[in-house]
Amino acid sequence: MADPYAVWLSEIMLQQTTVASVTSYFNKFIARWPNVEALASAPLDDVLAAWAGLGYYARARNLHACAREVSAYGGRFPQSEEDLLRLPGIGPYTAAAISAIAFNRPCVAQDGNVERVVARLFAVEQPLPAAKSVIKTHAQGFLSHQRPGDFAQALMDLGATVCTPRAPECSRCPLAASCAALRAGRQLDFPVKAQKAARPHRRGAAFVVRRGDEILLRRRPSKGLLGGMSEIPSTPLTQDVEVGAAFGFAPLDAGWRPLTGAVRHVFTHFSLELTVFVADAPNGSTAPLGCRWAPLARLGQEGLPTLMRKVAEHAGLNLPSVD
């Protein structure tokens, strides 16, 4: 059995980005907070800063909240899916993965790789996401009860390395003889996905204010998009704001100068284009309500989300790589 803390941390991170990037973040987290008690005692700002660049920052907040709850109960993770699901930020996939891999319980850890393998194996015609329950039922039918942890990891690895989305290597697959999609020559037809709605495009502006060797920052609300993260003041990110109306959201009156070009970023549900304005504030000026002056030399330690790192770099402020 594996360490439940390591399984939990890695599975949460693997939902974020590529395996190569996750390895770097995982190693940093484990080195800095080697157990759940250490993570629980860390300031939330430090956790958010270490998470910067991975995206989905609500998961970092839930990670911290979950660590505190587990730590309050002696640092022991519950073993069943049902009990794990009661913890902050742990959904069905993560609960099943922890239960199977860390505690060797017979659970279907159903990520995208597993869904692809099973959908092809049984030629599941129902489109995702509605097909999730059908796929889980099929997977439960051949789930190993002797080695459920190994089974869970093997099925995920099979999808990640052999039964890939665009170029499955069926000649290497140990399940090829039983694969309905392969028999029909329709491997690339599965899993069937419902047609996605067009992603809306929004516009806005970001306001980079310098006061000598400092920059104006503020904290986003704890809930919602990029919740709790530091940011360069901007128009509301969830609204479409034309440039002409953007100055109503400027943090202060200043001689704003627009920069050439724009910052573009894609969120899960919309794309965003920000015009960046820059201005200088007099030495000794106070920060507007809800804002603060931060040293430019420490801007890389502020845990800015990727969008705000792009804004800073567009304004000529060099930040170290998050990797």
DOKE-39259 format. One record per residue (C-alpha): residue number from 1; x, z, y; residue in one letter; chain. Coordinates in Angstrom, 2 decimals, decimal comma, m for minus. Example, Ala and Ser with C-alpha at 12.3 -4.5 7.8 and 13.67 -1.06 7.14 Angstrom:
> 1/12,30/7,80/m4,50/a/A
> 2/13,67/7,14/m1,06/s/A
This chain:
> 1/0,00/0,00/0,00/m/A
> 2/1,11/m0,72/3,54/a/A
> 3/1,27/1,57/6,56/d/A
> 4/m2,25/1,46/8,09/p/A
> 5/m0,83/1,75/11,62/y/A
> 6/1,36/m1,32/11,12/a/A
> 7/m1,47/m3,26/9,47/v/A
> 8/m3,89/m2,37/12,28/w/A
> 9/m1,43/m3,30/15,02/l/A
> 10/m0,38/m6,59/13,42/s/A
> 11/m3,92/m7,70/12,63/e/A
> 12/m5,11/m7,04/16,19/i/A
> 13/m2,15/m9,00/17,56/m/A
> 14/m2,54/m11,87/15,09/l/A
> 15/m5,94/m12,58/16,62/q/A
> 16/m4,23/m13,29/19,94/q/A
> 17/m1,66/m16,05/19,61/t/A
> 18/0,91/m17,77/17,37/t/A
> 19/2,75/m15,91/14,64/v/A
> 20/6,10/m16,40/16,41/a/A
> 21/4,84/m14,78/19,59/s/A
> 22/3,10/m11,98/17,70/v/A
> 23/6,32/m11,05/15,92/t/A
> 24/8,04/m10,42/19,24/s/A
> 25/5,19/m8,29/20,60/y/A
> 26/4,77/m6,41/17,32/f/A
> 27/8,46/m5,52/17,16/n/A
> 28/8,41/m4,26/20,75/k/A
> 29/5,33/m2,12/20,13/f/A
> 30/6,68/m0,62/16,89/i/A
> 31/10,04/0,14/18,49/a/A
> 32/8,46/1,79/21,52/r/A
> 33/5,52/3,49/19,76/w/A
> 34/6,46/3,86/16,07/p/A
> 35/3,27/5,63/15,03/n/A
> 36/m0,31/6,07/16,13/v/A
> 37/0,37/9,44/17,78/e/A
> 38/3,08/7,91/19,98/a/A
> 39/0,77/5,09/21,05/l/A
> 40/m2,03/7,55/21,74/a/A
> 41/0,16/9,61/24,06/s/A
> 42/1,39/6,58/26,02/a/A
> 43/m0,10/5,91/29,48/p/A
> 44/m2,65/3,10/29,35/l/A
> 45/m0,76/1,24/32,10/d/A
> 46/2,34/1,12/29,88/d/A
> 47/0,31/m0,30/26,99/v/A
> 48/m1,30/m2,93/29,22/l/A
> 49/2,10/m3,90/30,61/a/A
> 50/3,56/m4,27/27,11/a/A
> 51/0,54/m6,38/26,13/w/A
> 52/0,86/m8,71/29,15/a/A
> 53/0,93/m12,35/28,10/g/A
> 54/m1,10/m11,92/24,90/l/A
> 55/m4,48/m12,25/26,63/g/A
> 56/m7,81/m10,59/25,73/y/A
> 57/m6,79/m7,41/27,54/y/A
> 58/m9,90/m5,57/26,39/a/A
> 59/m8,20/m5,45/23,00/r/A
> 60/m5,24/m3,62/24,49/a/A
> 61/m7,56/m1,05/26,05/r/A
> 62/m9,40/m0,67/22,74/n/A
> 63/m6,06/m0,40/20,93/l/A
> 64/m5,15/2,57/23,09/h/A
> 65/m8,61/4,15/22,76/a/A
> 66/m8,53/3,72/18,99/c/A
> 67/m5,06/5,29/18,77/a/A
> 68/m6,27/8,30/20,73/r/A
> 69/m9,30/8,72/18,49/e/A
> 70/m7,28/8,42/15,27/v/A
> 71/m4,65/10,79/16,65/s/A
> 72/m7,34/13,35/17,48/a/A
> 73/m8,21/13,40/13,77/y/A
> 74/m4,69/14,08/12,56/g/A
> 75/m3,34/10,55/12,81/g/A
> 76/m5,07/9,40/9,63/r/A
> 77/m7,01/6,15/9,59/f/A
> 78/m10,26/6,18/7,61/p/A
> 79/m10,10/4,08/4,45/q/A
> 80/m13,51/2,44/4,17/s/A
> 81/m14,73/m0,59/6,12/e/A
> 82/m17,76/1,36/7,29/e/A
> 83/m15,72/4,21/8,78/d/A
> 84/m13,11/1,88/10,28/l/A
> 85/m15,86/m0,06/12,06/l/A
> 86/m16,75/3,08/14,00/r/A
> 87/m13,39/3,06/15,77/l/A
> 88/m12,99/1,36/19,19/p/A
> 89/m12,04/m2,30/19,01/g/A
> 90/m12,12/m2,62/15,22/i/A
> 91/m14,45/m5,39/14,08/g/A
> 92/m15,41/m6,63/10,61/p/A
> 93/m12,24/m8,65/10,01/y/A
> 94/m9,81/m5,94/11,11/t/A
> 95/m11,72/m3,24/9,22/a/A
> 96/m11,62/m5,29/6,02/a/A
> 97/m7,93/m6,14/6,48/a/A
> 98/m6,92/m2,50/6,97/i/A
> 99/m9,08/m1,29/4,10/s/A
> 100/m7,74/m3,96/1,71/a/A
> 101/m4,07/m4,14/2,70/i/A
> 102/m3,42/m0,51/3,63/a/A
> 103/m5,73/1,23/1,14/f/A
> 104/m6,13/m1,39/m1,63/n/A
> 105/m9,91/m1,44/m1,41/r/A
> 106/m11,85/m4,56/m2,49/p/A
> 107/m12,81/m6,14/0,85/c/A
> 108/m13,00/m9,71/2,15/v/A
> 109/m10,77/m9,98/5,23/a/A
> 110/m12,39/m13,07/6,71/q/A
> 111/m10,29/m14,74/9,40/d/A
> 112/m10,24/m18,44/10,30/g/A
> 113/m7,76/m19,26/7,55/n/A
> 114/m9,90/m17,60/4,88/v/A
> 115/m13,03/m19,32/6,16/e/A
> 116/m11,33/m22,70/5,93/r/A
> 117/m10,11/m22,11/2,36/v/A
> 118/m13,48/m20,88/1,08/v/A
> 119/m15,51/m23,49/2,99/a/A
> 120/m13,46/m26,24/1,36/r/A
> 121/m13,39/m24,59/m2,05/l/A
> 122/m17,21/m24,48/m2,17/f/A
> 123/m17,94/m27,39/0,21/a/A
> 124/m20,06/m25,19/2,49/v/A
> 125/m22,20/m27,62/4,50/e/A
> 126/m23,66/m25,03/6,86/q/A
> 127/m21,79/m25,05/10,19/p/A
> 128/m19,88/m22,12/11,61/l/A
> 129/m20,51/m19,55/12,90/p/A
> 130/m23,80/m19,38/10,97/a/A
> 131/m21,93/m20,06/7,72/a/A
> 132/m19,88/m16,84/7,92/k/A
> 133/m22,22/m14,87/5,67/s/A
> 134/m22,35/m17,71/3,12/v/A
> 135/m18,56/m17,91/3,07/i/A
> 136/m18,26/m14,14/2,64/k/A
> 137/m20,65/m14,22/m0,34/t/A
> 138/m18,57/m16,95/m1,99/h/A
> 139/m15,33/m15,03/m1,36/a/A
> 140/m16,77/m11,84/m2,82/q/A
> 141/m17,52/m13,77/m5,99/g/A
> 142/m13,84/m14,25/m6,84/f/A
> 143/m12,35/m11,25/m5,03/l/A
> 144/m9,68/m9,43/m7,03/s/A
> 145/m10,61/m5,82/m7,70/h/A
> 146/m7,24/m5,05/m9,28/q/A
> 147/m5,06/m6,13/m6,35/r/A
> 148/m7,36/m6,53/m3,34/p/A
> 149/m4,58/m6,05/m0,80/g/A
> 150/m2,48/m8,83/m2,31/d/A
> 151/m5,59/m10,99/m2,63/f/A
> 152/m6,48/m10,59/1,04/a/A
> 153/m2,98/m11,51/2,21/q/A
> 154/m2,64/m14,37/m0,28/a/A
> 155/m5,90/m15,99/0,81/l/A
> 156/m4,91/m15,72/4,48/m/A
> 157/m1,44/m17,13/3,76/d/A
> 158/m2,91/m19,97/1,70/l/A
> 159/m4,97/m21,07/4,67/g/A
> 160/m2,10/m20,65/7,12/a/A
> 161/0,53/m22,56/5,11/t/A
> 162/m1,18/m24,88/2,58/v/A
> 163/m4,88/m25,35/3,33/c/A
> 164/m4,15/m26,17/6,98/t/A
> 165/m6,72/m27,62/9,41/p/A
> 166/m5,44/m31,20/9,76/r/A
> 167/m2,94/m31,77/6,95/a/A
> 168/m3,80/m29,71/3,87/p/A
> 169/m1,18/m29,95/1,12/e/A
> 170/m3,60/m30,08/m1,78/c/A
> 171/m0,85/m30,90/m4,30/s/A
> 172/0,62/m27,44/m3,65/r/A
> 173/m2,65/m25,53/m3,74/c/A
> 174/m3,24/m23,19/m6,73/p/A
> 175/m7,01/m23,61/m6,22/l/A
> 176/m6,97/m27,43/m6,15/a/A
> 177/m8,60/m27,82/m9,57/a/A
> 178/m11,63/m25,84/m8,37/s/A
> 179/m11,93/m27,31/m4,86/c/A
> 180/m15,23/m29,11/m4,26/a/A
> 181/m14,00/m30,66/m1,00/a/A
> 182/m10,94/m32,14/m2,73/l/A
> 183/m13,05/m33,59/m5,53/r/A
> 184/m15,23/m35,31/m2,95/a/A
> 185/m12,25/m36,41/m0,84/g/A
> 186/m13,72/m34,55/2,13/r/A
> 187/m11,15/m31,84/2,83/q/A
> 188/m11,11/m32,49/6,58/l/A
> 189/m14,91/m32,23/6,80/d/A
> 190/m14,76/m28,48/6,18/f/A
> 191/m15,37/m26,02/7,61/p/A
> 192/m18,26/m27,63/9,45/v/A
> 193/m18,34/m26,47/13,06/k/A
> 194/m21,25/m26,47/15,45/a/A
> 195/m20,75/m28,65/18,49/q/A
> 196/m19,25/m26,68/21,37/k/A
> 197/m20,85/m26,63/24,78/a/A
> 198/m18,74/m28,10/27,57/a/A
> 199/m16,44/m25,51/29,14/r/A
> 200/m17,38/m25,06/32,83/p/A
> 201/m14,71/m25,52/35,49/h/A
> 202/m14,38/m23,07/38,37/r/A
> 203/m12,42/m23,03/41,60/r/A
> 204/m11,06/m20,18/43,66/g/A
> 205/m8,10/m18,87/45,61/a/A
> 206/m5,36/m16,27/45,28/a/A
> 207/m3,80/m14,48/48,25/f/A
> 208/m0,10/m13,62/48,04/v/A
> 209/0,81/m11,14/50,77/v/A
> 210/4,40/m9,99/51,28/r/A
> 211/5,55/m7,03/53,34/r/A
> 212/9,31/m7,31/53,36/g/A
> 213/10,42/m6,81/49,77/d/A
> 214/6,94/m5,75/48,61/e/A
> 215/3,81/m7,59/47,49/i/A
> 216/0,15/m6,62/47,73/l/A
> 217/m1,52/m5,88/44,39/l/A
> 218/m4,75/m4,32/43,26/r/A
> 219/m6,33/m3,08/40,04/r/A
> 220/m9,15/m5,04/38,41/r/A
> 221/m12,26/m3,14/37,26/p/A
> 222/m11,76/m1,44/33,90/s/A
> 223/m14,46/m3,54/32,24/k/A
> 224/m14,86/m7,29/32,22/g/A
> 225/m12,41/m10,17/32,49/l/A
> 226/m8,78/m8,94/32,59/l/A
> 227/m10,19/m5,43/32,84/g/A
> 228/m7,84/m2,75/34,12/g/A
> 229/m4,97/m5,15/34,79/m/A
> 230/m2,96/m5,43/38,00/s/A
> 231/m3,61/m8,59/39,96/e/A
> 232/m2,76/m10,49/43,10/i/A
> 233/m5,93/m10,38/45,26/p/A
> 234/m8,16/m13,38/44,60/s/A
> 235/m11,68/m14,67/44,76/t/A
> 236/m13,96/m13,45/41,92/p/A
> 237/m12,62/m15,20/38,83/l/A
> 238/m16,04/m15,56/37,24/t/A
> 239/m17,48/m17,41/40,24/q/A
> 240/m16,95/m20,96/41,49/d/A
> 241/m15,68/m20,55/45,07/v/A
> 242/m14,84/m23,55/47,23/e/A
> 243/m11,68/m23,32/49,31/v/A
> 244/m13,69/m23,26/52,51/g/A
> 245/m15,50/m20,12/51,41/a/A
> 246/m12,46/m18,40/49,90/a/A
> 247/m11,33/m16,60/53,05/f/A
> 248/m14,36/m14,33/52,83/g/A
> 249/m12,54/m12,74/49,87/f/A
> 250/m9,11/m12,46/51,51/a/A
> 251/m7,79/m8,88/51,36/p/A
> 252/m6,87/m8,87/55,07/l/A
> 253/m6,73/m11,02/58,19/d/A
> 254/m3,46/m12,91/58,25/a/A
> 255/m1,92/m16,26/59,03/g/A
> 256/m2,70/m17,73/55,64/w/A
> 257/m0,70/m20,78/54,60/r/A
> 258/m1,85/m22,91/51,65/p/A
> 259/0,72/m23,95/49,09/l/A
> 260/0,87/m27,47/47,75/t/A
> 261/m0,72/m27,92/44,34/g/A
> 262/m2,82/m25,42/42,42/a/A
> 263/m2,62/m22,92/39,58/v/A
> 264/m4,62/m23,91/36,52/r/A
> 265/m5,60/m21,64/33,67/h/A
> 266/m7,98/m21,87/30,72/v/A
> 267/m9,99/m18,85/29,60/f/A
> 268/m12,10/m18,81/26,46/t/A
> 269/m15,32/m19,77/28,22/h/A
> 270/m14,19/m21,59/31,36/f/A
> 271/m11,26/m23,27/33,07/s/A
> 272/m10,05/m22,16/36,47/l/A
> 273/m8,15/m23,75/39,34/e/A
> 274/m6,77/m21,52/42,10/l/A
> 275/m5,44/m22,59/45,47/t/A
> 276/m2,67/m20,19/46,46/v/A
> 277/m2,39/m18,89/50,01/f/A
> 278/0,59/m16,92/51,28/v/A
> 279/1,04/m14,65/54,28/a/A
> 280/3,39/m12,01/55,63/d/A
> 281/2,30/m8,53/56,70/a/A
> 282/4,18/m6,53/59,36/p/A
> 283/6,49/m3,77/58,20/n/A
> 284/4,68/m0,45/58,19/g/A
> 285/1,23/m2,00/57,74/s/A
> 286/m1,08/m0,11/55,40/t/A
> 287/m2,56/m1,60/52,28/a/A
> 288/m6,28/m2,47/52,43/p/A
> 289/m8,72/m0,27/50,52/l/A
> 290/m8,27/m0,70/46,77/g/A
> 291/m4,86/m2,36/47,15/c/A
> 292/m1,27/m1,13/47,10/r/A
> 293/2,20/m2,34/47,98/w/A
> 294/4,42/m2,94/44,94/a/A
> 295/8,18/m3,62/45,01/p/A
> 296/8,97/m7,24/44,27/l/A
> 297/11,96/m6,07/42,21/a/A
> 298/9,55/m4,39/39,77/r/A
> 299/6,93/m7,12/39,66/l/A
> 300/7,93/m7,99/36,10/g/A
> 301/7,02/m4,45/34,99/q/A
> 302/3,54/m4,56/36,51/e/A
> 303/1,98/m6,08/33,39/g/A
> 304/0,43/m8,98/35,28/l/A
> 305/m1,84/m11,14/33,11/p/A
> 306/m0,71/m14,71/32,51/t/A
> 307/m2,93/m16,13/35,25/l/A
> 308/m1,38/m13,83/37,86/m/A
> 309/2,13/m14,56/36,61/r/A
> 310/1,37/m18,24/37,23/k/A
> 311/0,21/m17,40/40,76/v/A
> 312/3,37/m15,39/41,45/a/A
> 313/5,61/m18,14/40,12/e/A
> 314/3,71/m20,78/42,12/h/A
> 315/4,48/m18,69/45,22/a/A
> 316/8,18/m18,73/44,37/g/A
> 317/8,40/m15,23/42,91/l/A
> 318/10,54/m15,21/39,78/n/A
> 319/9,34/m13,04/36,92/l/A
> 320/11,12/m12,37/33,63/p/A
> 321/9,65/m13,90/30,49/s/A
> 322/7,04/m11,76/28,72/v/A
> 323/8,71/m12,59/25,39/d/A
